[in-house]
Amino acid sequence: MGMKPLDDEMEIAHEINVVPFIDVVLVLLIIFMVAAPLATVNVPVDLPNAASTPQEPPKDPIYLTLQDDLTLLLGEEVISNEDLVATLETRTEGDHHQRIYIRADKGLPYGDVMELLTRLQKGGFAQVALVGMERSQ
């Protein structure tokens, strides 16, 4: 009837039960799998025109026109693609911060307009504005 020795007592388990942790992780995984497609919205929508007032161009704007047959005009003067940067240099008197207004035909492929913008950027003219038709509201 003596006391039991300490060795016979039940040892305390020092293991972590991972089953609840796995359950929580799986629930979170399901939640993110359902929520991820909802976060990207690919709904076609016809956006309205902006009701902002158009900015007034400067008193002597530089209009660069790209017609549907890829003819390039500076103002009303026809110029070649090779002479574009040199002609702009003389027209702007070397001022690369002067804004160039581009008027491109809406039937042109996107690549042709991008090629023109790339040529302007390589020539040092980064201030570019695209001109569009103003719509009545």
Secondary structure by P-SEA (a helix, b strand, c coil): cccccccccccccccccaaaaaaaaaaaaaaaaaaccccccccccccccccccccccccbbbbbbbccccccccccccccccaaaaaaaaaacccccbbbbbbbbccccaaaaaaaaaaaaaacccbbbbbbbbbcc
